[in-house]
């Protein structure tokens, strides 16, 4: 709790991941991947409740063994390829609301971002709640580097390339001279619950960005991602 606001942490981990099967329980530096957001959430100074939302009894048992609440299994209708994170989050909020367990804010953490630490979570919560009069949502972002649109090309059916921006001289572009741009890295989302219900999204006119360093912005979707992120984790976090 911060500023008398109750905070629910929801961790999403469905069983049927396509790119990397069972990635959410794959051994990542000695622990199942889904354990990392659970541990980071439980160590937070401000989070009141940490719940794992999954459609798998096996995943639920693993989550419970690492300290998360697992009071329900997510319905299959909210765990297929077309299901949205928003629907799964609302399902979790509604579950607690039905038990008269009411929260003011919800934070979404995902196993695919194991580089997110408690210090990131608490700093993000502080940033948002210290600006709650004007802002109600926060998403983590990271600066675009070598993939800046100024360096991007289009390719036609003859494999000829043209700059994405026809007015841009790519050879003359220096990264330090370009306008800073950011992408949503997917590691951290927070919202005041009433506004999340209203906008049905974390992205709206009252959303702030929380900048994370490049090395923390990697998300696991493939075997290669898994390998690279594990190396980063062992170098910078698991010393």
trRosetta pair geometry for C-beta under 8 A, 3 or more apart (Angstrom, degrees):
i j d omega theta_ij theta_ji phi_ij phi_ji
1 4 6.6 7 174 -125 115 20
1 5 6.4 161 -156 69 71 43
1 6 5.7 -29 -101 -96 95 52
1 7 6.7 180 -92 7 40 90
1 46 6.3 -133 49 -157 13 63
1 48 5.7 50 -51 -68 79 109
2 5 5.8 -24 70 51 64 96
2 7 7.1 25 16 -26 91 129
2 45 7.8 72 -71 108 104 93
2 46 4.4 -14 -34 -132 109 121
2 125 6.0 129 13 147 153 117
2 126 7.0 -125 -164 -89 160 61
2 129 5.3 135 108 67 122 172
3 129 5.4 178 20 169 135 127
3 132 7.5 -162 93 4 159 149
5 104 4.1 -101 -158 72 87 147
5 105 5.7 49 154 -6 120 110
5 129 6.3 -159 36 -122 147 129
5 132 8.0 -174 -55 -97 156 160
6 48 5.0 -26 -159 -1 82 156
6 102 6.9 106 59 105 144 61
6 103 4.6 -118 107 -128 103 62
6 104 5.2 119 48 7 66 89
6 105 7.4 179 91 31 44 73
7 46 5.6 40 25 138 149 90
7 47 5.0 -93 100 -117 115 52
7 48 5.4 138 56 5 63 89
7 49 7.9 -176 97 32 53 68
7 103 6.5 88 -124 -162 10 113
7 104 7.1 -44 -71 60 54 83
7 105 4.7 -19 -111 73 79 103
7 106 7.4 159 -161 -94 63 23
7 107 6.3 25 179 -10 108 108
7 125 6.8 -8 -110 -131 162 131
8 47 7.7 75 -139 -158 10 86
8 48 6.8 -41 -76 61 51 96
8 49 5.2 -16 -121 66 72 103
8 51 6.9 -10 -173 12 98 112
8 92 7.3 170 151 130 134 113
8 93 6.8 148 74 -99 158 76
8 96 6.8 -161 -107 24 146 163
8 103 4.1 -50 -21 -103 109 172
8 105 7.2 -178 27 94 68 52
8 106 4.9 -23 71 -110 97 75
8 107 7.3 -179 90 24 47 70
9 41 4.3 160 143 -152 163 131
9 44 7.3 141 -54 22 145 149
9 47 4.6 8 -30 -152 122 135
9 49 6.7 -168 30 94 75 51
9 50 4.5 -15 71 -109 118 69
9 51 7.0 158 85 23 62 64
9 106 7.6 151 -92 -163 24 59
9 107 4.9 -22 -109 67 72 102
9 109 6.2 6 -172 5 103 115
10 51 5.8 -17 -110 70 63 95
10 53 5.7 12 -169 -10 98 121
10 88 7.6 158 159 124 134 91
10 89 5.3 145 79 -123 162 77
10 92 4.8 140 -115 75 128 164
10 93 7.9 -62 -57 -48 140 76
10 106 6.0 5 -1 -172 113 108
10 107 7.2 168 24 80 68 49
10 108 5.6 -25 71 -105 95 64
10 109 7.4 163 81 28 44 70
11 34 6.9 119 150 -166 129 92
11 37 4.9 153 -119 105 124 127
11 38 6.1 -68 -13 -71 169 73
11 41 6.8 -121 -50 -17 118 153
11 50 7.0 25 -11 -176 113 88
11 51 7.1 -174 25 92 78 45
11 52 5.0 -32 72 -109 106 65
11 53 6.8 169 78 21 48 74
11 63 7.5 176 83 -133 129 127
11 68 6.6 -81 38 -122 131 148
11 108 7.9 137 -94 -161 35 52
11 109 5.0 -30 -98 77 83 92
11 110 6.9 155 -152 -98 69 31
11 111 7.0 79 -178 -45 108 79
12 53 5.3 -24 -104 70 62 105
12 54 7.7 142 -164 -76 42 62
12 85 6.0 -110 -26 -130 169 90
12 88 5.5 78 -114 116 121 149
12 89 7.7 -63 -61 -63 119 76
12 108 7.0 0 -8 -158 110 98
12 110 5.8 -24 55 -108 91 85
13 24 4.2 138 -158 -167 103 148
13 25 7.9 97 174 -48 130 79
13 34 4.6 23 -104 -112 158 132
13 52 6.2 -25 27 -166 116 101
13 53 7.3 141 27 76 65 55
13 54 4.7 -24 78 -90 84 108
13 56 7.7 -74 117 34 90 114
13 59 5.4 -167 114 -176 117 139
13 63 7.2 171 46 -69 142 126
13 110 7.8 150 -71 -152 72 64
13 111 5.3 60 -98 -13 108 130
14 17 7.0 138 86 -55 83 73
14 24 7.5 144 59 -17 34 154
14 54 6.3 171 -94 -141 38 65
14 55 5.3 25 -135 18 83 107
14 56 7.3 124 -163 -16 41 102
14 74 7.0 -78 -95 68 91 142
14 79 4.4 164 -126 -156 126 96
14 83 7.8 123 -62 65 158 137
15 22 7.0 -6 -166 -101 70 70
15 24 7.4 -105 -106 43 39 128
15 54 7.0 83 -43 -175 82 100
15 55 5.9 -105 4 75 100 91
15 56 3.9 110 -61 -59 123 129
15 58 7.5 85 -107 54 125 106
15 59 6.1 -143 -78 -25 90 131
15 79 7.5 36 24 170 78 130
16 79 7.3 107 26 148 105 95
16 80 7.6 -5 64 -126 138 48
16 81 7.7 -80 108 -59 118 79
17 20 5.9 -16 122 69 125 63
17 21 6.2 168 77 -118 82 27
17 22 6.8 -160 41 -30 105 16
17 23 4.9 -66 82 21 159 102
17 24 6.5 147 -24 -19 134 94
18 21 7.6 0 -141 -76 16 66
18 81 7.1 40 -39 -105 131 113
19 23 7.5 0 80 -30 84 142
19 221 4.9 15 86 166 163 76
19 222 5.3 -82 164 -85 120 63
20 23 3.9 65 101 -68 109 122
20 26 7.2 -48 147 -28 115 152
20 220 7.1 -60 36 156 153 95
20 221 6.8 158 -2 159 111 32
20 222 5.9 158 -51 -136 111 22
20 223 5.9 156 -107 -59 111 61
20 225 7.8 -115 -34 54 146 108
20 226 6.3 140 -141 -39 161 129
22 25 5.6 -51 177 49 92 94
22 26 6.1 122 116 -55 81 84
23 26 5.0 -36 -145 -1 41 125
23 33 6.2 -11 151 26 68 162
23 111 7.5 156 118 112 87 122
23 112 7.3 42 121 -93 130 86
23 220 6.3 -177 173 131 136 118
23 226 6.8 -134 -140 -82 109 126
24 32 7.5 30 138 168 55 102
24 33 5.5 -127 -158 75 31 115
24 34 4.7 40 173 -54 89 109
24 54 7.9 172 129 -115 155 121
24 59 6.4 15 109 -123 126 125
24 111 4.7 101 -134 67 80 161
24 112 7.9 -55 -92 -53 77 74
25 32 4.4 -27 -151 -151 60 121
25 33 6.5 -116 -79 31 11 87
25 34 6.1 -24 -80 6 60 112
25 58 7.2 -34 -64 128 167 108
25 59 6.1 -128 -57 -102 121 80
25 62 5.9 136 -120 15 113 175
26 32 7.1 116 56 -144 25 65
26 33 5.4 28 55 -21 75 118
26 226 6.8 -32 107 -140 149 142
27 30 6.8 22 -172 -93 97 8
27 31 7.2 135 -147 65 62 15
27 32 6.6 -51 -92 -88 46 47
27 33 7.9 -137 -95 -37 2 75
28 31 6.2 -38 66 71 76 66
28 32 7.1 49 19 176 89 17
28 33 4.5 83 -11 -87 133 73
28 36 7.0 -51 87 -33 136 128
28 114 6.0 -164 140 -58 154 173
28 226 7.3 -117 -102 -160 99 92
28 229 8.0 -26 -148 103 122 106
28 230 5.9 -142 -154 -98 79 103
28 233 7.4 46 165 48 103 167
29 230 5.7 174 -46 -149 93 92
29 233 5.7 -117 -32 108 150 131
29 234 5.9 -176 -109 -71 126 93
29 238 5.5 -159 180 -36 149 172
31 35 4.5 -91 158 60 119 142
31 36 6.9 132 96 -56 126 79
31 66 7.9 93 -171 -104 121 133
32 35 5.0 104 68 -16 78 104
32 62 5.4 -15 48 -180 165 139
32 66 7.8 -125 55 -42 107 142
33 36 6.5 -45 -174 8 45 111
33 111 4.6 85 130 176 98 115
33 112 7.6 33 163 -78 132 39
33 114 6.2 -104 -155 -63 78 130
33 220 7.2 -107 -148 68 143 158
34 37 7.0 -53 -166 37 50 97
34 38 6.7 50 144 -18 71 114
34 52 7.1 67 167 -133 126 128
34 59 6.6 63 15 -158 169 98
34 62 6.5 91 68 111 123 122
34 63 6.2 -58 129 -83 127 89
34 66 7.8 165 107 37 82 152
34 111 4.2 -51 -95 -92 60 135
35 38 5.4 -67 -155 42 40 117
35 39 5.9 39 154 -23 76 108
35 62 7.2 -95 -64 157 93 99
35 63 7.8 -164 -90 -108 60 50
35 66 4.4 -154 -129 -116 93 161
36 39 5.9 -53 -144 35 29 108
36 40 6.4 26 158 -15 63 108
36 111 6.7 112 47 -137 97 66
36 114 3.9 45 88 -137 168 92
36 116 7.7 116 138 57 107 79
37 40 5.6 -55 -142 41 35 112
37 41 5.9 37 158 -22 68 109
37 109 3.8 163 -163 139 129 123
37 110 6.5 150 -55 65 158 12
37 111 5.9 -110 4 -81 118 49
37 113 7.3 66 -73 72 113 81
37 114 7.2 -104 -40 -105 75 57
37 116 6.6 29 -103 70 83 119
38 41 5.9 -60 -149 37 26 110
38 42 6.2 23 157 -19 64 110
38 50 6.2 117 -145 155 67 136
38 52 6.7 -17 -89 -69 115 111
38 63 6.2 178 -84 -148 147 77
38 66 4.8 87 100 116 148 120
38 67 5.9 145 158 64 113 92
38 68 4.6 -85 -131 -50 120 111
39 42 5.9 -56 -143 36 28 109
39 43 6.5 21 159 -15 63 110
39 66 6.6 -74 -56 174 84 113
39 67 7.3 97 -90 40 56 131
40 43 6.2 -65 -153 38 28 107
40 44 7.3 50 147 -46 60 92
40 109 7.0 -174 77 -150 118 156
40 116 5.9 112 153 111 174 84
40 117 5.7 -152 -125 -152 118 29
40 118 4.8 -162 -159 -62 70 67
40 120 7.8 -10 -173 50 133 98
40 121 6.0 139 152 -19 104 136
41 44 5.7 -33 -164 -6 39 118
41 47 5.5 -71 -174 86 79 171
41 50 4.3 127 122 -113 128 128
41 68 7.8 51 71 -97 132 95
41 107 7.6 173 -121 91 107 125
41 109 5.9 -143 -62 16 117 156
41 118 7.8 -160 -57 -103 15 82
41 121 6.7 -180 -99 -128 54 168
42 47 7.7 -91 -93 81 21 128
42 50 5.5 -77 -71 3 72 158
42 67 5.0 13 -85 121 156 142
42 68 7.7 -115 -58 -74 113 62
43 118 4.2 -68 93 -90 113 149
44 47 4.0 65 77 9 137 105
44 118 5.5 -160 -75 -148 60 94
44 121 5.1 -77 -96 110 119 132
44 122 5.6 172 -143 -68 82 90
44 125 7.5 91 -166 -9 126 149
45 122 5.5 56 27 -119 99 130
46 121 8.0 -161 49 133 106 95
46 122 6.0 138 6 -122 112 79
46 125 4.9 -179 75 128 157 162
46 126 7.9 -169 -42 -55 154 73
47 50 6.1 55 141 -63 132 89
47 107 6.8 -81 -103 34 112 135
47 121 7.2 -25 -36 154 122 133
47 125 7.8 -137 -56 -74 76 154
48 103 7.1 -168 53 -113 130 104
49 69 6.5 -18 -174 7 96 140
49 96 7.4 133 92 -109 163 150
49 101 7.6 55 -38 162 163 128
49 103 7.4 -107 36 -81 118 130
50 67 7.1 30 78 121 134 92
50 68 5.2 -96 122 -121 99 75
50 69 6.5 145 86 11 56 86
51 68 6.3 110 -141 -179 20 97
51 69 4.5 -41 -104 71 74 102
51 70 7.3 143 -159 -83 71 37
51 71 7.1 -50 -134 17 116 94
51 92 5.7 159 95 -158 139 125
51 96 7.9 -139 -38 -52 156 122
52 59 7.2 -152 154 141 131 95
52 60 6.6 168 97 -119 122 58
52 63 3.6 -57 4 -168 169 157
52 64 7.6 -114 32 -49 133 59
52 68 4.1 73 -24 132 105 149
52 69 7.1 178 16 75 72 48
52 70 5.2 -20 60 -89 104 89
53 72 7.8 -2 -123 80 72 96
53 74 5.1 73 174 -62 86 121
53 88 5.3 137 130 171 147 106
53 89 7.8 -145 4 -86 164 40
53 91 7.0 116 -144 84 136 111
53 92 5.1 -88 -75 -68 130 122
54 59 4.1 -130 175 100 160 130
54 60 5.4 -158 67 -63 121 76
54 63 6.7 174 -2 -17 137 145
54 70 7.3 -25 34 -136 106 109
54 73 6.8 -52 92 -138 64 67
54 74 6.0 -159 103 7 11 110
54 79 7.8 70 -172 -114 40 135
55 59 7.9 45 57 42 44 134
55 73 5.8 78 -137 176 40 92
55 74 4.6 -72 -68 68 76 93
55 75 7.4 -38 -110 93 104 12
55 76 6.2 98 -148 -92 138 52
55 78 7.7 173 -70 79 115 78
55 79 3.7 14 -35 -101 144 175
56 59 3.7 77 77 10 114 107
56 60 6.4 -174 94 -13 59 82
56 73 7.6 172 27 -140 16 108
57 60 5.5 -53 -146 35 32 115
57 61 6.4 36 154 -22 65 102
57 73 6.9 -33 -72 -94 66 133
58 61 5.9 -54 -152 32 30 110
58 62 6.6 27 152 -15 63 106
59 62 5.7 -56 -150 38 34 111
59 63 6.1 35 152 -20 67 108
60 63 5.6 -55 -146 38 30 113
60 64 6.2 31 155 -20 65 106
60 70 4.1 134 -162 -177 91 145
60 73 6.4 -72 -55 -91 145 84
61 64 5.8 -53 -145 36 29 111
61 65 6.3 31 154 -21 63 107
61 70 7.7 -113 -59 66 27 168
62 65 5.7 -56 -150 35 30 112
62 66 6.7 14 155 -7 63 109
63 66 6.0 -69 -153 44 31 101
63 68 4.2 -50 168 56 96 128
63 70 5.2 120 87 -66 119 123
64 67 7.7 141 -172 4 29 8
64 68 6.3 -88 -82 69 36 72
64 69 7.7 31 -106 -140 78 17
64 70 4.7 -81 -61 13 99 125
71 95 6.9 154 89 155 116 134
72 92 8.0 -173 54 -109 126 66
72 95 5.6 -118 -5 -130 150 151
74 78 5.1 -108 174 86 104 112
74 79 5.1 119 108 -56 118 116
74 88 6.0 -3 -135 -135 139 100
74 91 6.5 90 -131 108 87 153
75 78 5.0 78 65 14 83 100
75 79 7.1 -176 94 -2 41 100
75 91 7.4 -142 18 -139 98 149
76 79 5.6 -79 -140 49 34 103
76 80 6.6 47 166 -46 73 96
77 80 7.1 -34 -143 0 26 109
77 83 7.2 131 143 -90 44 116
78 83 4.9 114 -166 -143 38 138
78 87 5.3 -147 -130 121 101 112
78 88 5.1 139 166 -87 115 76
78 91 5.6 17 -134 -37 172 156
79 83 5.8 -7 -50 15 11 162
79 88 7.5 86 -77 -95 67 120
80 83 5.3 118 50 -19 59 102
83 87 5.9 -111 -167 64 84 130
83 88 6.6 73 154 -47 119 103
84 87 4.8 99 62 3 86 98
84 88 7.2 -154 97 -1 50 85
85 88 5.7 -60 -152 40 38 110
85 89 6.1 39 152 -23 71 106
85 108 6.5 65 168 -152 126 150
86 89 5.8 -57 -149 35 29 111
86 90 6.4 26 156 -16 65 107
86 196 7.8 -173 -141 178 93 99
86 200 6.0 60 -177 -177 151 71
86 201 6.7 -50 -90 -88 138 48
87 90 5.8 -54 -146 38 31 110
87 91 6.4 40 151 -26 63 104
88 91 5.5 -48 -151 30 33 118
88 92 6.8 32 152 -17 63 102
89 92 5.8 -56 -156 35 34 109
89 93 6.4 32 149 -17 68 106
89 106 6.1 115 -174 145 115 150
89 108 6.1 -57 -92 -85 129 114
89 196 7.4 -83 118 165 135 143
90 93 5.5 -52 -144 38 36 112
90 94 6.0 36 156 -20 68 107
90 196 7.9 -168 -79 130 87 112
90 197 7.4 109 -113 -100 111 79
91 94 5.9 -56 -146 38 26 110
91 95 6.5 35 152 -29 61 103
92 95 5.6 -48 -151 24 32 116
92 96 7.0 20 157 -8 63 102
92 106 7.9 127 88 -139 115 133
93 96 6.3 -65 -158 41 32 101
93 97 6.0 32 149 -23 68 112
93 103 6.9 -110 -132 48 89 116
93 106 6.2 -66 -78 -75 115 142
93 193 6.2 152 -139 -143 144 126
94 97 5.3 -54 -139 38 34 116
94 98 6.3 41 159 -27 66 101
95 98 6.1 -56 -158 27 25 111
95 99 7.3 7 149 -3 58 107
96 99 5.7 -66 -157 44 40 104
96 101 4.0 -83 -177 82 92 108
96 102 7.4 168 127 -75 101 26
96 103 6.7 38 101 -12 144 108
97 100 7.5 35 -176 -84 37 22
97 101 7.1 -101 -72 62 24 61
97 102 6.2 60 -115 -98 71 70
103 106 6.4 91 114 -69 136 76
103 193 6.1 113 97 -39 86 145
104 192 6.6 -37 160 -141 77 76
104 193 6.3 -159 175 9 24 107
105 125 7.7 125 116 -135 156 95
105 128 7.8 126 -136 110 146 136
105 129 7.6 -77 -50 -76 157 104
105 190 6.2 10 177 -176 117 95
105 191 6.7 173 -151 90 75 34
105 192 5.6 -50 -98 -100 79 46
105 193 6.3 -154 -104 -30 21 83
106 190 7.3 175 90 -149 45 53
106 191 5.9 -10 57 59 85 81
106 193 5.5 86 -13 -86 102 91
106 196 6.5 -38 40 -5 119 166
107 121 6.9 77 173 -151 157 101
107 124 8.0 115 -128 99 124 124
107 125 7.2 -50 -75 -81 138 101
107 188 7.4 -25 -167 -162 101 78
107 189 6.8 154 -158 86 53 55
107 190 4.7 -16 -103 -101 82 83
108 188 7.7 145 77 -161 69 32
108 189 4.1 0 49 61 109 109
108 190 7.6 -156 19 -71 69 39
108 202 7.6 -100 21 -63 131 142
109 113 7.3 -121 -165 65 71 111
109 116 6.6 -152 -140 89 105 151
109 121 7.5 -20 -80 -98 127 121
109 187 7.9 1 -136 172 69 57
109 188 6.9 -1 -98 -107 73 62
110 113 5.4 73 71 14 86 98
110 186 6.8 -41 41 156 139 95
110 187 7.5 -126 44 -133 93 36
111 114 6.8 9 -174 -65 53 89
111 220 7.8 -61 122 55 74 124
112 186 7.1 -25 94 127 117 126
112 219 5.1 37 141 -170 108 84
112 220 4.5 -145 -152 53 75 82
112 221 6.8 39 -151 -63 133 61
113 116 5.0 45 130 -16 105 113
113 185 7.4 105 -116 132 130 96
113 186 6.1 -173 -58 108 129 83
113 187 3.7 172 -170 -118 154 79
113 188 7.5 -130 115 -39 157 66
113 218 7.9 156 -124 90 69 50
113 219 5.6 -33 -78 -110 84 78
113 220 7.6 -160 -62 9 36 85
114 220 7.3 22 1 -12 100 130
114 229 6.6 108 48 151 103 125
114 233 6.2 -9 108 -91 112 139
115 187 7.2 -60 68 -124 87 139
115 215 7.3 -151 -169 132 153 72
115 216 4.5 -166 126 -138 126 69
115 218 6.6 78 -2 53 142 87
115 229 6.6 -118 -39 -161 110 100
115 232 6.5 -21 -93 112 130 120
115 233 6.1 -130 -90 -86 80 85
115 236 7.7 32 -143 77 107 126
115 237 6.8 -166 -136 -31 68 143
116 120 5.2 -111 -158 70 74 145
116 121 6.8 81 163 -51 106 90
116 140 7.9 -119 -104 -53 118 169
116 187 4.7 163 -66 177 120 113
116 188 5.9 151 -128 -60 139 102
116 216 6.9 101 -79 -175 53 112
117 120 5.1 107 57 2 66 99
117 121 7.4 -128 106 -2 40 89
117 237 6.8 -169 -73 -124 120 123
118 121 5.5 -55 -149 36 38 113
118 122 6.1 29 158 -13 72 107
119 122 6.1 -55 -140 42 29 105
119 123 6.0 30 160 -19 63 111
120 123 6.0 -60 -144 40 25 109
120 124 6.2 25 158 -19 63 110
120 140 7.7 21 175 -104 121 135
120 187 7.6 -31 144 130 151 127
120 188 6.4 -137 142 -63 114 151
120 212 6.7 25 -136 -108 128 112
120 216 7.3 174 -85 178 149 154
121 124 6.0 -60 -150 36 25 109
121 125 6.4 25 154 -18 63 107
121 188 6.9 -161 -97 -126 64 126
122 125 5.6 -51 -146 35 33 113
122 126 6.3 35 155 -19 65 106
123 126 5.7 -55 -149 37 31 112
123 127 6.4 34 153 -22 65 105
123 210 7.7 137 111 -161 94 124
124 127 5.6 -52 -148 33 32 114
124 128 6.5 24 158 -13 65 106
124 138 5.7 160 -178 129 100 148
124 140 7.1 -55 -104 -76 141 93
124 188 5.6 -143 -74 155 173 143
124 190 6.0 157 138 -10 112 137
124 210 4.7 18 -117 -135 98 166
125 128 6.1 -61 -150 39 28 104
125 129 6.0 10 163 -4 67 114
125 190 6.5 177 -93 -117 63 161
126 129 6.3 -64 -136 46 24 99
126 130 5.8 23 165 -19 64 115
127 130 6.2 -63 -145 38 20 108
127 131 6.8 -9 161 6 58 114
127 138 6.7 109 92 -114 108 148
127 208 6.9 -145 139 110 110 143
127 210 6.1 141 69 -104 155 106
128 131 6.2 -82 -156 50 28 93
128 132 6.8 62 147 -74 67 78
128 135 6.4 -117 -146 108 70 114
128 136 7.9 61 -173 -158 106 17
128 137 7.6 -66 -136 158 127 7
128 138 4.4 -100 -77 -33 123 132
128 190 5.4 -135 -14 98 166 135
128 208 6.5 -176 -101 47 76 127
128 210 7.9 -52 -49 -62 95 122
129 132 5.2 -1 -149 -44 44 117
131 134 5.7 -58 173 53 87 93
131 135 4.5 20 121 33 110 116
131 208 6.5 70 83 -44 149 155
132 135 6.7 -82 -107 67 27 66
132 136 6.9 66 -147 -95 67 61
132 192 7.2 109 -144 -67 100 130
134 206 7.0 -166 148 -141 54 96
135 138 7.4 68 148 -65 124 80
135 206 5.1 165 -135 177 48 81
135 207 7.1 106 -156 -113 99 9
135 208 4.8 20 -160 -29 154 112
136 191 6.4 43 139 -158 80 71
136 192 4.0 -69 -165 22 98 121
136 195 4.1 79 127 17 146 163
136 206 4.6 34 24 122 89 132
136 207 7.8 -51 66 -77 63 51
137 189 7.8 -16 -171 -170 93 81
137 190 6.8 168 -155 92 49 60
137 191 4.3 -1 -110 -108 87 88
137 192 7.0 -98 -62 18 63 76
137 195 6.4 -127 -45 108 101 130
137 196 7.2 127 -94 -76 112 80
137 199 7.8 -75 -39 54 148 148
137 202 5.0 166 -171 -165 129 65
137 203 7.4 -143 121 -73 148 21
137 204 6.4 90 24 39 146 91
137 206 6.0 102 19 99 91 80
137 207 4.2 -37 85 -104 109 78
137 208 7.2 165 88 20 55 65
138 188 7.4 -28 119 127 101 99
138 189 7.1 164 89 -155 64 38
138 190 4.4 10 50 52 104 101
138 191 7.4 -162 25 -69 61 53
138 202 7.8 -53 65 -174 30 110
138 207 6.9 163 -86 -161 23 70
138 208 5.1 -22 -106 67 77 89
138 209 7.5 135 -155 -115 69 10
138 210 5.3 45 178 -27 112 116
139 184 5.5 -24 149 -130 129 111
139 188 7.2 149 -158 92 40 67
139 189 5.4 0 -108 -109 74 76
139 202 5.4 113 -69 134 109 125
139 203 6.7 -3 -25 -79 149 80
139 207 6.1 12 1 -178 102 120
139 208 7.9 169 26 83 62 44
139 209 6.4 -35 72 -113 76 58
139 210 7.0 -169 92 22 27 88
140 184 7.1 102 81 -156 57 65
140 185 5.4 -60 113 51 103 100
140 186 7.4 -64 67 43 106 16
140 187 4.7 -46 69 60 155 91
140 188 3.9 81 -31 48 124 97
140 189 7.4 -95 3 -60 83 51
140 209 7.6 78 -150 -166 18 66
140 210 4.9 -49 -102 75 60 98
140 211 7.8 128 -160 -108 66 9
140 212 5.1 19 -172 -16 114 120
140 217 7.9 -168 138 -113 112 78
141 182 4.1 49 162 158 123 129
141 183 6.5 162 -153 79 81 27
141 184 5.6 -51 -98 -96 77 48
141 185 6.4 143 -134 -5 23 89
141 209 4.3 -24 13 -159 133 114
141 210 6.8 135 19 60 75 43
141 211 5.8 -40 77 -98 84 57
141 212 7.2 158 72 18 31 80
142 182 6.3 155 74 -154 23 88
142 183 6.3 -25 60 60 76 77
142 185 4.6 54 -1 -51 113 129
142 211 6.8 111 -102 -158 42 66
142 212 5.2 -50 -79 69 96 81
142 213 7.1 21 -130 127 106 12
142 214 5.8 123 -179 -99 124 49
142 216 7.4 -175 -91 75 131 77
142 217 3.6 -36 -23 -93 167 143
143 180 5.9 -53 -134 -163 110 102
143 181 7.3 110 -154 78 64 43
143 182 5.6 -54 -97 -99 43 77
143 211 7.1 28 -37 -150 86 112
143 214 6.8 -60 57 -70 85 93
144 147 5.7 -97 -166 77 99 83
144 148 5.0 128 124 -86 112 66
144 149 7.9 30 132 -14 157 70
144 180 8.0 149 43 -170 80 56
144 181 4.7 -15 30 87 125 93
144 182 6.4 -161 -15 -102 84 21
144 183 5.7 88 -69 -19 96 100
145 148 6.8 -91 135 -34 14 93
145 175 6.9 18 -164 -153 64 143
145 214 6.6 21 -30 -110 131 140
146 151 6.5 -68 179 72 55 162
146 175 7.5 -50 -89 -92 51 139
147 151 7.0 -126 -141 69 18 115
147 152 7.2 45 -172 -71 62 102
148 151 5.3 79 66 11 80 100
148 152 7.6 -138 102 -23 42 92
148 175 6.6 155 4 -126 147 87
148 178 5.7 69 173 129 159 163
148 181 6.2 129 -131 40 86 120
149 152 5.1 -50 -147 15 46 124
149 164 5.6 -103 -174 87 85 148
149 165 6.7 80 141 -24 102 112
149 181 7.1 31 6 25 100 169
150 165 6.8 -33 -114 29 54 130
150 168 5.4 -158 -146 -161 75 148
150 170 7.0 155 155 -112 72 71
150 173 4.9 171 150 -151 123 154
150 178 5.3 -132 5 -117 154 137
151 170 6.2 103 -122 -144 52 106
151 173 6.6 -152 -73 92 77 145
152 163 7.5 95 85 -161 54 61
152 164 4.2 21 92 -20 100 136
153 161 4.3 -5 180 -166 140 111
153 162 6.5 138 -159 68 84 30
153 163 6.1 -65 -107 -105 66 34
153 164 6.3 -126 -98 -37 14 77
153 170 8.0 -13 -70 -71 92 158
154 161 6.9 148 75 -153 44 59
154 162 5.2 -19 59 63 96 85
154 163 7.6 24 13 106 84 14
154 164 5.9 121 -33 -93 88 59
155 159 5.9 -11 -171 -137 109 43
155 160 7.1 151 -152 71 59 35
155 161 5.5 -28 -95 -95 72 72
156 159 7.3 -77 69 -4 62 13
156 160 5.1 -7 40 55 108 89
156 162 7.4 45 -28 1 103 107
162 166 6.8 -7 164 -98 111 85
163 166 5.9 151 73 -95 99 33
163 168 5.1 -154 164 66 148 97
163 170 5.6 -169 -98 -40 119 112
164 168 7.5 5 65 35 71 136
165 168 3.9 68 87 -9 109 117
168 173 6.5 17 178 -63 104 129
169 172 4.1 25 108 27 118 114
169 173 6.6 170 90 -36 62 81
170 173 5.5 -45 -148 12 37 120
173 177 7.2 -148 -162 65 56 112
173 178 6.5 36 -170 -66 103 112
174 177 4.5 73 70 6 93 110
174 178 7.3 -163 88 -23 48 85
175 178 5.7 -52 -153 17 38 117
178 181 7.8 -50 139 -3 111 96
182 209 6.3 79 102 -162 159 153
182 211 7.1 -97 -121 -108 142 91
183 217 7.8 92 76 -175 98 135
185 212 6.1 -89 38 53 151 126
185 216 7.6 80 137 112 161 72
185 217 3.9 -109 -122 -151 143 84
185 218 7.8 -22 -165 -18 114 15
185 219 6.5 173 174 -41 72 109
186 219 4.9 25 68 -89 130 146
187 212 6.3 2 49 -7 143 168
187 216 6.8 -3 -61 148 173 93
187 217 7.0 -117 -21 -126 128 44
187 219 7.1 -142 -65 -84 78 95
188 210 6.4 -57 91 72 129 135
188 212 7.5 128 17 -48 123 134
189 202 4.8 -73 -159 -105 117 163
190 202 7.8 101 56 -139 28 119
191 195 6.1 -130 180 80 103 98
191 196 4.1 106 119 -66 140 110
191 202 5.4 -130 -56 -115 125 79
192 195 4.7 59 77 20 99 109
192 196 6.8 -176 84 -16 46 88
193 196 5.4 -53 -145 34 36 115
193 197 6.4 37 156 -19 67 102
194 197 5.8 -54 -155 34 32 112
194 198 6.4 29 149 -19 65 107
195 198 5.3 -51 -143 37 39 113
195 199 5.9 11 167 2 74 110
195 204 7.4 -146 168 55 109 144
195 206 6.6 -75 -163 69 154 135
196 199 6.7 -65 -133 51 23 89
196 200 7.5 77 168 -93 54 19
196 201 7.6 -157 -145 59 62 20
196 202 7.0 -2 -114 -82 94 60
197 200 7.3 11 -172 -70 24 59
199 203 7.9 -154 146 73 132 43
199 204 4.3 -74 -145 -55 155 150
201 204 6.0 128 83 -44 103 96
202 207 6.4 95 150 -116 66 128
203 207 5.5 -43 -132 -25 40 168
204 207 5.5 121 49 -26 52 106
212 216 4.5 -100 164 86 117 120
212 217 5.6 152 93 -72 111 81
213 216 5.2 81 63 14 77 102
213 217 7.3 -134 101 -25 39 94
214 217 5.5 -56 -152 15 36 121
215 218 7.4 -30 -175 -7 38 105
215 232 5.7 180 -174 -157 96 126
215 236 6.3 114 139 -36 141 164
218 225 6.6 174 173 -156 105 90
218 228 6.5 -126 -164 109 156 110
218 229 4.9 -164 111 -92 129 98
218 232 6.5 127 30 24 143 160
219 225 6.9 -28 99 -165 46 140
219 229 8.0 -5 -173 -80 2 143
220 225 4.5 158 -130 125 53 118
220 226 5.2 68 -146 -80 117 65
220 229 5.4 -87 -71 17 100 155
221 225 5.3 82 38 7 59 160
222 225 4.7 107 51 4 71 101
222 226 7.1 -126 100 -6 42 87
223 226 5.5 -51 -152 31 34 116
223 227 6.6 33 152 -18 65 103
224 227 5.8 -54 -151 35 33 111
224 228 6.3 25 156 -14 67 109
225 228 6.0 -64 -146 42 28 106
225 229 5.9 20 163 -14 68 113
226 229 6.3 -59 -140 40 22 104
226 230 6.2 24 159 -21 60 111
227 230 6.0 -62 -152 34 24 111
227 231 6.7 24 154 -19 62 105
228 231 5.8 -55 -155 32 33 111
228 232 6.6 31 150 -17 66 105
229 232 5.5 -52 -148 37 37 113
229 233 6.2 42 151 -23 67 105
230 233 5.5 -49 -145 35 32 115
230 234 6.3 28 158 -16 64 107
231 234 6.0 -58 -147 39 29 107
231 235 6.3 24 156 -17 64 111
232 235 5.9 -63 -148 39 29 108
232 236 6.0 -13 171 14 68 115
233 236 6.9 -76 -132 51 18 83
233 237 5.1 -45 -160 44 62 117
233 238 5.5 37 145 1 83 112
234 237 7.6 -37 -66 56 13 75
234 238 4.9 -44 -114 66 48 112
234 239 8.0 117 175 -78 47 43
235 239 7.7 19 172 -83 23 82
236 239 7.6 -59 159 -50 11 99
